[in-house]
C-alpha cells in the first residue's frame, strides 16, 4: 500500500482595485433563482455572476473581475512574456 499525502494550499495574490491595494482570495460565482416559464411551469434559465473576493486593510469586498489588477510575480511574468512576444503591457487595455 502506498502512503500519499495531499496538501491543500489556499494561495492569495496581491492586487489593486481602484487604486487601493488588497489581497485577492478567490473567485465566487453567484447564481440567481431560475426564471420560470409561466406557460409551461419549467425553469428556462439560471443567471450567474462572478466576483473576486478581495481583502483590504479595512474590509473585505466582492469586486467585479475587470476592476482587479494583479500586482504579483505571476502578473510580472505575464508582462515580461508580452513584452518579449509583442503583447500588451501591464495595465493597458486593448
Secondary structure as UniProt FT lines:
FT   STRAND          13..17
FT   TURN            18..19
FT   STRAND          20..31
FT   STRAND          35..37
FT   TURN            38..41
FT   STRAND          42..45
FT   STRAND          48..55
FT   STRAND          60..64
FT   HELIX           65..67
FT   STRAND          68..70
FT   HELIX           73..85
FT   TURN            90..91
//
